[in-house]
Amino acid sequence: MLIFLVLLFFSLFFGVMMLGNHMSHVFEQLLEQKANETLARIDQSLNDENKG
């Protein structure tokens, strides 16, 4: 019974860790996409200022 409880605890712990890792990866991808869009807009506006 004790072994079962220990295995259950570590399985839940590992599952939560994996879920957190996956969610942080998703957030990182979303932030990277937003940052790339923002930097592209800034770059475009700087290029427009230099031409004009």
mmCIF entry with sequence, helices, sheets and N, C-alpha, C, O atoms, coordinates in Angstrom:
data_MODEL
# 
_entry.id   MODEL 
# 
_entity.id                         1 
_entity.type                       polymer 
_entity.pdbx_number_of_molecules   1 
# 
_entity_poly.entity_id                      1 
_entity_poly.type                           'polypeptide(L)' 
_entity_poly.nstd_linkage                   no 
_entity_poly.nstd_monomer                   no 
_entity_poly.pdbx_seq_one_letter_code       MLIFLVLLFFSLFFGVMMLGNHMSHVFEQLLEQKANETLARIDQSLNDENKG 
_entity_poly.pdbx_seq_one_letter_code_can   MLIFLVLLFFSLFFGVMMLGNHMSHVFEQLLEQKANETLARIDQSLNDENKG 
_entity_poly.pdbx_strand_id                 A 
# 
loop_
_entity_poly_seq.entity_id 
_entity_poly_seq.num 
_entity_poly_seq.mon_id 
_entity_poly_seq.hetero 
1 1  MET n 
1 2  LEU n 
1 3  ILE n 
1 4  PHE n 
1 5  LEU n 
1 6  VAL n 
1 7  LEU n 
1 8  LEU n 
1 9  PHE n 
1 10 PHE n 
1 11 SER n 
1 12 LEU n 
1 13 PHE n 
1 14 PHE n 
1 15 GLY n 
1 16 VAL n 
1 17 MET n 
1 18 MET n 
1 19 LEU n 
1 20 GLY n 
1 21 ASN n 
1 22 HIS n 
1 23 MET n 
1 24 SER n 
1 25 HIS n 
1 26 VAL n 
1 27 PHE n 
1 28 GLU n 
1 29 GLN n 
1 30 LEU n 
1 31 LEU n 
1 32 GLU n 
1 33 GLN n 
1 34 LYS n 
1 35 ALA n 
1 36 ASN n 
1 37 GLU n 
1 38 THR n 
1 39 LEU n 
1 40 ALA n 
1 41 ARG n 
1 42 ILE n 
1 43 ASP n 
1 44 GLN n 
1 45 SER n 
1 46 LEU n 
1 47 ASN n 
1 48 ASP n 
1 49 GLU n 
1 50 ASN n 
1 51 LYS n 
1 52 GLY n 
# 
_struct_asym.id          A 
_struct_asym.entity_id   1 
# 
_struct_conf.conf_type_id            HELX_P 
_struct_conf.id                      HELX_P1 
_struct_conf.pdbx_PDB_helix_id       AA1 
_struct_conf.beg_label_comp_id       LEU 
_struct_conf.beg_label_asym_id       A 
_struct_conf.beg_label_seq_id        2 
_struct_conf.pdbx_beg_PDB_ins_code   ? 
_struct_conf.end_label_comp_id       LYS 
_struct_conf.end_label_asym_id       A 
_struct_conf.end_label_seq_id        51 
_struct_conf.pdbx_end_PDB_ins_code   ? 
_struct_conf.beg_auth_comp_id        LEU 
_struct_conf.beg_auth_asym_id        A 
_struct_conf.beg_auth_seq_id         2 
_struct_conf.end_auth_comp_id        LYS 
_struct_conf.end_auth_asym_id        A 
_struct_conf.end_auth_seq_id         51 
_struct_conf.pdbx_PDB_helix_class    1 
_struct_conf.details                 ? 
_struct_conf.pdbx_PDB_helix_length   50 
# 
_struct_conf_type.id          HELX_P 
_struct_conf_type.criteria    ? 
_struct_conf_type.reference   ? 
# 
loop_
_atom_site.group_PDB 
_atom_site.id 
_atom_site.type_symbol 
_atom_site.label_atom_id 
_atom_site.label_alt_id 
_atom_site.label_comp_id 
_atom_site.label_asym_id 
_atom_site.label_entity_id 
_atom_site.label_seq_id 
_atom_site.pdbx_PDB_ins_code 
_atom_site.Cartn_x 
_atom_site.Cartn_y 
_atom_site.Cartn_z 
_atom_site.occupancy 
_atom_site.B_iso_or_equiv 
_atom_site.pdbx_formal_charge 
_atom_site.auth_seq_id 
_atom_site.auth_comp_id 
_atom_site.auth_asym_id 
_atom_site.auth_atom_id 
_atom_site.pdbx_PDB_model_num 
ATOM 1   N N  . MET A 1 1  ? 0.828  -1.209 0.000   1.00 0.00 ? 1  MET A N  1 
ATOM 2   C CA . MET A 1 1  ? 0.000  0.000  0.000   1.00 0.00 ? 1  MET A CA 1 
ATOM 3   C C  . MET A 1 1  ? 0.863  1.260  0.000   1.00 0.00 ? 1  MET A C  1 
ATOM 4   O O  . MET A 1 1  ? 0.555  2.232  -0.691  1.00 0.00 ? 1  MET A O  1 
ATOM 5   N N  . LEU A 1 2  ? 1.930  1.237  0.769   1.00 0.00 ? 2  LEU A N  1 
ATOM 6   C CA . LEU A 1 2  ? 2.819  2.395  0.835   1.00 0.00 ? 2  LEU A CA 1 
ATOM 7   C C  . LEU A 1 2  ? 3.481  2.645  -0.516  1.00 0.00 ? 2  LEU A C  1 
ATOM 8   O O  . LEU A 1 2  ? 3.612  3.789  -0.951  1.00 0.00 ? 2  LEU A O  1 
ATOM 9   N N  . ILE A 1 3  ? 3.894  1.570  -1.172  1.00 0.00 ? 3  ILE A N  1 
ATOM 10  C CA . ILE A 1 3  ? 4.529  1.714  -2.487  1.00 0.00 ? 3  ILE A CA 1 
ATOM 11  C C  . ILE A 1 3  ? 3.546  2.324  -3.475  1.00 0.00 ? 3  ILE A C  1 
ATOM 12  O O  . ILE A 1 3  ? 3.917  3.182  -4.276  1.00 0.00 ? 3  ILE A O  1 
ATOM 13  N N  . PHE A 1 4  ? 2.298  1.885  -3.421  1.00 0.00 ? 4  PHE A N  1 
ATOM 14  C CA . PHE A 1 4  ? 1.275  2.440  -4.307  1.00 0.00 ? 4  PHE A CA 1 
ATOM 15  C C  . PHE A 1 4  ? 1.098  3.938  -4.072  1.00 0.00 ? 4  PHE A C  1 
ATOM 16  O O  . PHE A 1 4  ? 1.001  4.706  -5.029  1.00 0.00 ? 4  PHE A O  1 
ATOM 17  N N  . LEU A 1 5  ? 1.055  4.359  -2.809  1.00 0.00 ? 5  LEU A N  1 
ATOM 18  C CA . LEU A 1 5  ? 0.886  5.782  -2.499  1.00 0.00 ? 5  LEU A CA 1 
ATOM 19  C C  . LEU A 1 5  ? 2.087  6.605  -2.963  1.00 0.00 ? 5  LEU A C  1 
ATOM 20  O O  . LEU A 1 5  ? 1.929  7.716  -3.468  1.00 0.00 ? 5  LEU A O  1 
ATOM 21  N N  . VAL A 1 6  ? 3.277  6.056  -2.788  1.00 0.00 ? 6  VAL A N  1 
ATOM 22  C CA . VAL A 1 6  ? 4.482  6.762  -3.243  1.00 0.00 ? 6  VAL A CA 1 
ATOM 23  C C  . VAL A 1 6  ? 4.466  6.889  -4.762  1.00 0.00 ? 6  VAL A C  1 
ATOM 24  O O  . VAL A 1 6  ? 4.760  7.958  -5.297  1.00 0.00 ? 6  VAL A O  1 
ATOM 25  N N  . LEU A 1 7  ? 4.129  5.817  -5.454  1.00 0.00 ? 7  LEU A N  1 
ATOM 26  C CA . LEU A 1 7  ? 4.052  5.866  -6.917  1.00 0.00 ? 7  LEU A CA 1 
ATOM 27  C C  . LEU A 1 7  ? 2.984  6.851  -7.379  1.00 0.00 ? 7  LEU A C  1 
ATOM 28  O O  . LEU A 1 7  ? 3.193  7.589  -8.342  1.00 0.00 ? 7  LEU A O  1 
ATOM 29  N N  . LEU A 1 8  ? 1.858  6.865  -6.705  1.00 0.00 ? 8  LEU A N  1 
ATOM 30  C CA . LEU A 1 8  ? 0.789  7.797  -7.057  1.00 0.00 ? 8  LEU A CA 1 
ATOM 31  C C  . LEU A 1 8  ? 1.246  9.239  -6.864  1.00 0.00 ? 8  LEU A C  1 
ATOM 32  O O  . LEU A 1 8  ? 1.012  10.090 -7.722  1.00 0.00 ? 8  LEU A O  1 
ATOM 33  N N  . PHE A 1 9  ? 1.896  9.508  -5.742  1.00 0.00 ? 9  PHE A N  1 
ATOM 34  C CA . PHE A 1 9  ? 2.372  10.863 -5.467  1.00 0.00 ? 9  PHE A CA 1 
ATOM 35  C C  . PHE A 1 9  ? 3.353  11.319 -6.538  1.00 0.00 ? 9  PHE A C  1 
ATOM 36  O O  . PHE A 1 9  ? 3.211  12.415 -7.080  1.00 0.00 ? 9  PHE A O  1 
ATOM 37  N N  . PHE A 1 10 ? 4.350  10.490 -6.851  1.00 0.00 ? 10 PHE A N  1 
ATOM 38  C CA . PHE A 1 10 ? 5.349  10.900 -7.830  1.00 0.00 ? 10 PHE A CA 1 
ATOM 39  C C  . PHE A 1 10 ? 4.769  10.969 -9.237  1.00 0.00 ? 10 PHE A C  1 
ATOM 40  O O  . PHE A 1 10 ? 5.214  11.782 -10.048 1.00 0.00 ? 10 PHE A O  1 
ATOM 41  N N  . SER A 1 11 ? 3.787  10.133 -9.538  1.00 0.00 ? 11 SER A N  1 
ATOM 42  C CA . SER A 1 11 ? 3.123  10.221 -10.842 1.00 0.00 ? 11 SER A CA 1 
ATOM 43  C C  . SER A 1 11 ? 2.374  11.544 -10.977 1.00 0.00 ? 11 SER A C  1 
ATOM 44  O O  . SER A 1 11 ? 2.445  12.198 -12.017 1.00 0.00 ? 11 SER A O  1 
ATOM 45  N N  . LEU A 1 12 ? 1.659  11.932 -9.929  1.00 0.00 ? 12 LEU A N  1 
ATOM 46  C CA . LEU A 1 12 ? 0.955  13.217 -9.962  1.00 0.00 ? 12 LEU A CA 1 
ATOM 47  C C  . LEU A 1 12 ? 1.942  14.374 -10.036 1.00 0.00 ? 12 LEU A C  1 
ATOM 48  O O  . LEU A 1 12 ? 1.729  15.326 -10.787 1.00 0.00 ? 12 LEU A O  1 
ATOM 49  N N  . PHE A 1 13 ? 3.018  14.297 -9.263  1.00 0.00 ? 13 PHE A N  1 
ATOM 50  C CA . PHE A 1 13 ? 4.036  15.339 -9.273  1.00 0.00 ? 13 PHE A CA 1 
ATOM 51  C C  . PHE A 1 13 ? 4.636  15.475 -10.671 1.00 0.00 ? 13 PHE A C  1 
ATOM 52  O O  . PHE A 1 13 ? 4.773  16.584 -11.187 1.00 0.00 ? 13 PHE A O  1 
ATOM 53  N N  . PHE A 1 14 ? 4.994  14.344 -11.282 1.00 0.00 ? 14 PHE A N  1 
ATOM 54  C CA . PHE A 1 14 ? 5.571  14.354 -12.624 1.00 0.00 ? 14 PHE A CA 1 
ATOM 55  C C  . PHE A 1 14 ? 4.568  14.900 -13.635 1.00 0.00 ? 14 PHE A C  1 
ATOM 56  O O  . PHE A 1 14 ? 4.946  15.652 -14.533 1.00 0.00 ? 14 PHE A O  1 
ATOM 57  N N  . GLY A 1 15 ? 3.305  14.532 -13.502 1.00 0.00 ? 15 GLY A N  1 
ATOM 58  C CA . GLY A 1 15 ? 2.277  15.030 -14.416 1.00 0.00 ? 15 GLY A CA 1 
ATOM 59  C C  . GLY A 1 15 ? 2.113  16.534 -14.327 1.00 0.00 ? 15 GLY A C  1 
ATOM 60  O O  . GLY A 1 15 ? 1.982  17.211 -15.348 1.00 0.00 ? 15 GLY A O  1 
ATOM 61  N N  . VAL A 1 16 ? 2.121  17.062 -13.106 1.00 0.00 ? 16 VAL A N  1 
ATOM 62  C CA . VAL A 1 16 ? 2.005  18.516 -12.934 1.00 0.00 ? 16 VAL A CA 1 
ATOM 63  C C  . VAL A 1 16 ? 3.221  19.216 -13.525 1.00 0.00 ? 16 VAL A C  1 
ATOM 64  O O  . VAL A 1 16 ? 3.090  20.266 -14.153 1.00 0.00 ? 16 VAL A O  1 
ATOM 65  N N  . MET A 1 17 ? 4.398  18.642 -13.326 1.00 0.00 ? 17 MET A N  1 
ATOM 66  C CA . MET A 1 17 ? 5.618  19.234 -13.881 1.00 0.00 ? 17 MET A CA 1 
ATOM 67  C C  . MET A 1 17 ? 5.565  19.243 -15.414 1.00 0.00 ? 17 MET A C  1 
ATOM 68  O O  . MET A 1 17 ? 5.947  20.228 -16.045 1.00 0.00 ? 17 MET A O  1 
ATOM 69  N N  . MET A 1 18 ? 5.095  18.152 -16.002 1.00 0.00 ? 18 MET A N  1 
ATOM 70  C CA . MET A 1 18 ? 5.001  18.079 -17.462 1.00 0.00 ? 18 MET A CA 1 
ATOM 71  C C  . MET A 1 18 ? 3.983  19.086 -17.991 1.00 0.00 ? 18 MET A C  1 
ATOM 72  O O  . MET A 1 18 ? 4.220  19.731 -19.012 1.00 0.00 ? 18 MET A O  1 
ATOM 73  N N  . LEU A 1 19 ? 2.858  19.221 -17.304 1.00 0.00 ? 19 LEU A N  1 
ATOM 74  C CA . LEU A 1 19 ? 1.842  20.184 -17.717 1.00 0.00 ? 19 LEU A CA 1 
ATOM 75  C C  . LEU A 1 19 ? 2.388  21.605 -17.637 1.00 0.00 ? 19 LEU A C  1 
ATOM 76  O O  . LEU A 1 19 ? 2.172  22.403 -18.549 1.00 0.00 ? 19 LEU A O  1 
ATOM 77  N N  . GLY A 1 20 ? 3.089  21.926 -16.559 1.00 0.00 ? 20 GLY A N  1 
ATOM 78  C CA . GLY A 1 20 ? 3.686  23.250 -16.420 1.00 0.00 ? 20 GLY A CA 1 
ATOM 79  C C  . GLY A 1 20 ? 4.707  23.520 -17.499 1.00 0.00 ? 20 GLY A C  1 
ATOM 80  O O  . GLY A 1 20 ? 4.768  24.629 -18.030 1.00 0.00 ? 20 GLY A O  1 
ATOM 81  N N  . ASN A 1 21 ? 5.503  22.534 -17.832 1.00 0.00 ? 21 ASN A N  1 
ATOM 82  C CA . ASN A 1 21 ? 6.504  22.693 -18.881 1.00 0.00 ? 21 ASN A CA 1 
ATOM 83  C C  . ASN A 1 21 ? 5.834  22.949 -20.223 1.00 0.00 ? 21 ASN A C  1 
ATOM 84  O O  . ASN A 1 21 ? 6.273  23.809 -20.987 1.00 0.00 ? 21 ASN A O  1 
ATOM 85  N N  . HIS A 1 22 ? 4.779  22.209 -20.507 1.00 0.00 ? 22 HIS A N  1 
ATOM 86  C CA . HIS A 1 22 ? 4.064  22.385 -21.773 1.00 0.00 ? 22 HIS A CA 1 
ATOM 87  C C  . HIS A 1 22 ? 3.426  23.773 -21.847 1.00 0.00 ? 22 HIS A C  1 
ATOM 88  O O  . HIS A 1 22 ? 3.496  24.437 -22.881 1.00 0.00 ? 22 HIS A O  1 
ATOM 89  N N  . MET A 1 23 ? 2.809  24.204 -20.758 1.00 0.00 ? 23 MET A N  1 
ATOM 90  C CA . MET A 1 23 ? 2.152  25.515 -20.761 1.00 0.00 ? 23 MET A CA 1 
ATOM 91  C C  . MET A 1 23 ? 3.171  26.641 -20.906 1.00 0.00 ? 23 MET A C  1 
ATOM 92  O O  . MET A 1 23 ? 2.908  27.618 -21.606 1.00 0.00 ? 23 MET A O  1 
ATOM 93  N N  . SER A 1 24 ? 4.319  26.523 -20.261 1.00 0.00 ? 24 SER A N  1 
ATOM 94  C CA . SER A 1 24 ? 5.335  27.567 -20.395 1.00 0.00 ? 24 SER A CA 1 
ATOM 95  C C  . SER A 1 24 ? 5.869  27.606 -21.819 1.00 0.00 ? 24 SER A C  1 
ATOM 96  O O  . SER A 1 24 ? 6.189  28.679 -22.330 1.00 0.00 ? 24 SER A O  1 
ATOM 97  N N  . HIS A 1 25 ? 5.968  26.454 -22.462 1.00 0.00 ? 25 HIS A N  1 
ATOM 98  C CA . HIS A 1 25 ? 6.411  26.415 -23.858 1.00 0.00 ? 25 HIS A CA 1 
ATOM 99  C C  . HIS A 1 25 ? 5.395  27.109 -24.765 1.00 0.00 ? 25 HIS A C  1 
ATOM 100 O O  . HIS A 1 25 ? 5.778  27.848 -25.671 1.00 0.00 ? 25 HIS A O  1 
ATOM 101 N N  . VAL A 1 26 ? 4.107  26.877 -24.527 1.00 0.00 ? 26 VAL A N  1 
ATOM 102 C CA . VAL A 1 26 ? 3.056  27.522 -25.321 1.00 0.00 ? 26 VAL A CA 1 
ATOM 103 C C  . VAL A 1 26 ? 3.089  29.035 -25.118 1.00 0.00 ? 26 VAL A C  1 
ATOM 104 O O  . VAL A 1 26 ? 3.001  29.792 -26.085 1.00 0.00 ? 26 VAL A O  1 
ATOM 105 N N  . PHE A 1 27 ? 3.218  29.483 -23.852 1.00 0.00 ? 27 PHE A N  1 
ATOM 106 C CA . PHE A 1 27 ? 3.293  30.921 -23.579 1.00 0.00 ? 27 PHE A CA 1 
ATOM 107 C C  . PHE A 1 27 ? 4.511  31.538 -24.249 1.00 0.00 ? 27 PHE A C  1 
ATOM 108 O O  . PHE A 1 27 ? 4.441  32.650 -24.773 1.00 0.00 ? 27 PHE A O  1 
ATOM 109 N N  . GLU A 1 28 ? 5.630  30.815 -24.232 1.00 0.00 ? 28 GLU A N  1 
ATOM 110 C CA . GLU A 1 28 ? 6.851  31.318 -24.852 1.00 0.00 ? 28 GLU A CA 1 
ATOM 111 C C  . GLU A 1 28 ? 6.653  31.503 -26.354 1.00 0.00 ? 28 GLU A C  1 
ATOM 112 O O  . GLU A 1 28 ? 7.103  32.501 -26.917 1.00 0.00 ? 28 GLU A O  1 
ATOM 113 N N  . GLN A 1 29 ? 5.988  30.559 -27.005 1.00 0.00 ? 29 GLN A N  1 
ATOM 114 C CA . GLN A 1 29 ? 5.739  30.680 -28.443 1.00 0.00 ? 29 GLN A CA 1 
ATOM 115 C C  . GLN A 1 29 ? 4.829  31.865 -28.746 1.00 0.00 ? 29 GLN A C  1 
ATOM 116 O O  . GLN A 1 29 ? 5.066  32.595 -29.709 1.00 0.00 ? 29 GLN A O  1 
ATOM 117 N N  . LEU A 1 30 ? 3.787  32.066 -27.932 1.00 0.00 ? 30 LEU A N  1 
ATOM 118 C CA . LEU A 1 30 ? 2.883  33.194 -28.151 1.00 0.00 ? 30 LEU A CA 1 
ATOM 119 C C  . LEU A 1 30 ? 3.606  34.520 -27.968 1.00 0.00 ? 30 LEU A C  1 
ATOM 120 O O  . LEU A 1 30 ? 3.425  35.439 -28.766 1.00 0.00 ? 30 LEU A O  1 
ATOM 121 N N  . LEU A 1 31 ? 4.426  34.628 -26.922 1.00 0.00 ? 31 LEU A N  1 
ATOM 122 C CA . LEU A 1 31 ? 5.167  35.864 -26.688 1.00 0.00 ? 31 LEU A CA 1 
ATOM 123 C C  . LEU A 1 31 ? 6.178  36.122 -27.796 1.00 0.00 ? 31 LEU A C  1 
ATOM 124 O O  . LEU A 1 31 ? 6.394  37.269 -28.188 1.00 0.00 ? 31 LEU A O  1 
ATOM 125 N N  . GLU A 1 32 ? 6.796  35.063 -28.299 1.00 0.00 ? 32 GLU A N  1 
ATOM 126 C CA . GLU A 1 32 ? 7.754  35.217 -29.391 1.00 0.00 ? 32 GLU A CA 1 
ATOM 127 C C  . GLU A 1 32 ? 7.057  35.742 -30.644 1.00 0.00 ? 32 GLU A C  1 
ATOM 128 O O  . GLU A 1 32 ? 7.590  36.610 -31.335 1.00 0.00 ? 32 GLU A O  1 
ATOM 129 N N  . GLN A 1 33 ? 5.879  35.225 -30.933 1.00 0.00 ? 33 GLN A N  1 
ATOM 130 C CA . GLN A 1 33 ? 5.132  35.674 -32.107 1.00 0.00 ? 33 GLN A CA 1 
ATOM 131 C C  . GLN A 1 33 ? 4.746  37.144 -31.969 1.00 0.00 ? 33 GLN A C  1 
ATOM 132 O O  . GLN A 1 33 ? 4.897  37.915 -32.916 1.00 0.00 ? 33 GLN A O  1 
ATOM 133 N N  . LYS A 1 34 ? 4.247  37.538 -30.790 1.00 0.00 ? 34 LYS A N  1 
ATOM 134 C CA . LYS A 1 34 ? 3.879  38.939 -30.565 1.00 0.00 ? 34 LYS A CA 1 
ATOM 135 C C  . LYS A 1 34 ? 5.101  39.842 -30.670 1.00 0.00 ? 34 LYS A C  1 
ATOM 136 O O  . LYS A 1 34 ? 5.027  40.920 -31.258 1.00 0.00 ? 34 LYS A O  1 
ATOM 137 N N  . ALA A 1 35 ? 6.224  39.408 -30.105 1.00 0.00 ? 35 ALA A N  1 
ATOM 138 C CA . ALA A 1 35 ? 7.442  40.216 -30.150 1.00 0.00 ? 35 ALA A CA 1 
ATOM 139 C C  . ALA A 1 35 ? 7.926  40.377 -31.583 1.00 0.00 ? 35 ALA A C  1 
ATOM 140 O O  . ALA A 1 35 ? 8.369  41.460 -31.966 1.00 0.00 ? 35 ALA A O  1 
ATOM 141 N N  . ASN A 1 36 ? 7.849  39.324 -32.373 1.00 0.00 ? 36 ASN A N  1 
ATOM 142 C CA . ASN A 1 36 ? 8.268  39.419 -33.773 1.00 0.00 ? 36 ASN A CA 1 
ATOM 143 C C  . ASN A 1 36 ? 7.378  40.386 -34.547 1.00 0.00 ? 36 ASN A C  1 
ATOM 144 O O  . ASN A 1 36 ? 7.871  41.156 -35.372 1.00 0.00 ? 36 ASN A O  1 
ATOM 145 N N  . GLU A 1 37 ? 6.071  40.351 -34.289 1.00 0.00 ? 37 GLU A N  1 
ATOM 146 C CA . GLU A 1 37 ? 5.162  41.277 -34.964 1.00 0.00 ? 37 GLU A CA 1 
ATOM 147 C C  . GLU A 1 37 ? 5.463  42.720 -34.560 1.00 0.00 ? 37 GLU A C  1 
ATOM 148 O O  . GLU A 1 37 ? 5.478  43.615 -35.405 1.00 0.00 ? 37 GLU A O  1 
ATOM 149 N N  . THR A 1 38 ? 5.700  42.942 -33.274 1.00 0.00 ? 38 THR A N  1 
ATOM 150 C CA . THR A 1 38 ? 6.003  44.290 -32.793 1.00 0.00 ? 38 THR A CA 1 
ATOM 151 C C  . THR A 1 38 ? 7.312  44.794 -33.382 1.00 0.00 ? 38 THR A C  1 
ATOM 152 O O  . THR A 1 38 ? 7.399  45.942 -33.819 1.00 0.00 ? 38 THR A O  1 
ATOM 153 N N  . LEU A 1 39 ? 8.324  43.944 -33.396 1.00 0.00 ? 39 LEU A N  1 
ATOM 154 C CA . LEU A 1 39 ? 9.610  44.357 -33.968 1.00 0.00 ? 39 LEU A CA 1 
ATOM 155 C C  . LEU A 1 39 ? 9.498  44.617 -35.465 1.00 0.00 ? 39 LEU A C  1 
ATOM 156 O O  . LEU A 1 39 ? 10.161 45.516 -35.983 1.00 0.00 ? 39 LEU A O  1 
ATOM 157 N N  . ALA A 1 40 ? 8.680  43.854 -36.161 1.00 0.00 ? 40 ALA A N  1 
ATOM 158 C CA . ALA A 1 40 ? 8.488  44.092 -37.592 1.00 0.00 ? 40 ALA A CA 1 
ATOM 159 C C  . ALA A 1 40 ? 7.817  45.443 -37.819 1.00 0.00 ? 40 ALA A C  1 
ATOM 160 O O  . ALA A 1 40 ? 8.181  46.170 -38.744 1.00 0.00 ? 40 ALA A O  1 
ATOM 161 N N  . ARG A 1 41 ? 6.830  45.786 -36.971 1.00 0.00 ? 41 ARG A N  1 
ATOM 162 C CA . ARG A 1 41 ? 6.174  47.096 -37.091 1.00 0.00 ? 41 ARG A CA 1 
ATOM 163 C C  . ARG A 1 41 ? 7.154  48.232 -36.804 1.00 0.00 ? 41 ARG A C  1 
ATOM 164 O O  . ARG A 1 41 ? 7.169  49.237 -37.514 1.00 0.00 ? 41 ARG A O  1 
ATOM 165 N N  . ILE A 1 42 ? 7.967  48.070 -35.771 1.00 0.00 ? 42 ILE A N  1 
ATOM 166 C CA . ILE A 1 42 ? 8.954  49.103 -35.441 1.00 0.00 ? 42 ILE A CA 1 
ATOM 167 C C  . ILE A 1 42 ? 9.952  49.256 -36.578 1.00 0.00 ? 42 ILE A C  1 
ATOM 168 O O  . ILE A 1 42 ? 10.295 50.374 -36.961 1.00 0.00 ? 42 ILE A O  1 
ATOM 169 N N  . ASP A 1 43 ? 10.413 48.146 -37.114 1.00 0.00 ? 43 ASP A N  1 
ATOM 170 C CA . ASP A 1 43 ? 11.368 48.186 -38.226 1.00 0.00 ? 43 ASP A CA 1 
ATOM 171 C C  . ASP A 1 43 ? 10.758 48.877 -39.437 1.00 0.00 ? 43 ASP A C  1 
ATOM 172 O O  . ASP A 1 43 ? 11.420 49.679 -40.096 1.00 0.00 ? 43 ASP A O  1 
ATOM 173 N N  . GLN A 1 44 ? 9.503  48.571 -39.732 1.00 0.00 ? 44 GLN A N  1 
ATOM 174 C CA . GLN A 1 44 ? 8.832  49.193 -40.875 1.00 0.00 ? 44 GLN A CA 1 
ATOM 175 C C  . GLN A 1 44 ? 8.686  50.694 -40.659 1.00 0.00 ? 44 GLN A C  1 
ATOM 176 O O  . GLN A 1 44 ? 8.916  51.473 -41.585 1.00 0.00 ? 44 GLN A O  1 
ATOM 177 N N  . SER A 1 45 ? 8.311  51.111 -39.461 1.00 0.00 ? 45 SER A N  1 
ATOM 178 C CA . SER A 1 45 ? 8.146  52.547 -39.210 1.00 0.00 ? 45 SER A CA 1 
ATOM 179 C C  . SER A 1 45 ? 9.486  53.267 -39.274 1.00 0.00 ? 45 SER A C  1 
ATOM 180 O O  . SER A 1 45 ? 9.549  54.401 -39.750 1.00 0.00 ? 45 SER A O  1 
ATOM 181 N N  . LEU A 1 46 ? 10.550 52.639 -38.809 1.00 0.00 ? 46 LEU A N  1 
ATOM 182 C CA . LEU A 1 46 ? 11.875 53.264 -38.917 1.00 0.00 ? 46 LEU A CA 1 
ATOM 183 C C  . LEU A 1 46 ? 12.317 53.365 -40.371 1.00 0.00 ? 46 LEU A C  1 
ATOM 184 O O  . LEU A 1 46 ? 12.916 54.363 -40.772 1.00 0.00 ? 46 LEU A O  1 
ATOM 185 N N  . ASN A 1 47 ? 12.026 52.345 -41.153 1.00 0.00 ? 47 ASN A N  1 
ATOM 186 C CA . ASN A 1 47 ? 12.375 52.398 -42.574 1.00 0.00 ? 47 ASN A CA 1 
ATOM 187 C C  . ASN A 1 47 ? 11.573 53.480 -43.290 1.00 0.00 ? 47 ASN A C  1 
ATOM 188 O O  . ASN A 1 47 ? 12.103 54.167 -44.163 1.00 0.00 ? 47 ASN A O  1 
ATOM 189 N N  . ASP A 1 48 ? 10.296 53.638 -42.928 1.00 0.00 ? 48 ASP A N  1 
ATOM 190 C CA . ASP A 1 48 ? 9.472  54.680 -43.541 1.00 0.00 ? 48 ASP A CA 1 
ATOM 191 C C  . ASP A 1 48 ? 9.984  56.068 -43.178 1.00 0.00 ? 48 ASP A C  1 
ATOM 192 O O  . ASP A 1 48 ? 9.965  56.969 -44.017 1.00 0.00 ? 48 ASP A O  1 
ATOM 193 N N  . GLU A 1 49 ? 10.443 56.256 -41.932 1.00 0.00 ? 49 GLU A N  1 
ATOM 194 C CA . GLU A 1 49 ? 10.977 57.555 -41.514 1.00 0.00 ? 49 GLU A CA 1 
ATOM 195 C C  . GLU A 1 49 ? 12.260 57.882 -42.261 1.00 0.00 ? 49 GLU A C  1 
ATOM 196 O O  . GLU A 1 49 ? 12.492 59.038 -42.616 1.00 0.00 ? 49 GLU A O  1 
ATOM 197 N N  . ASN A 1 50 ? 13.088 56.888 -42.502 1.00 0.00 ? 50 ASN A N  1 
ATOM 198 C CA . ASN A 1 50 ? 14.353 57.132 -43.198 1.00 0.00 ? 50 ASN A CA 1 
ATOM 199 C C  . ASN A 1 50 ? 14.124 57.467 -44.666 1.00 0.00 ? 50 ASN A C  1 
ATOM 200 O O  . ASN A 1 50 ? 14.896 58.230 -45.246 1.00 0.00 ? 50 ASN A O  1 
ATOM 201 N N  . LYS A 1 51 ? 13.091 56.920 -45.271 1.00 0.00 ? 51 LYS A N  1 
ATOM 202 C CA . LYS A 1 51 ? 12.804 57.202 -46.679 1.00 0.00 ? 51 LYS A CA 1 
ATOM 203 C C  . LYS A 1 51 ? 12.191 58.590 -46.847 1.00 0.00 ? 51 LYS A C  1 
ATOM 204 O O  . LYS A 1 51 ? 12.439 59.270 -47.844 1.00 0.00 ? 51 LYS A O  1 
ATOM 205 N N  . GLY A 1 52 ? 11.392 59.004 -45.869 1.00 0.00 ? 52 GLY A N  1 
ATOM 206 C CA . GLY A 1 52 ? 10.650 60.252 -45.987 1.00 0.00 ? 52 GLY A CA 1 
ATOM 207 C C  . GLY A 1 52 ? 11.373 61.398 -45.463 1.00 0.00 ? 52 GLY A C  1 
ATOM 208 O O  . GLY A 1 52 ? 10.863 62.518 -45.498 1.00 0.00 ? 52 GLY A O  1 
# 
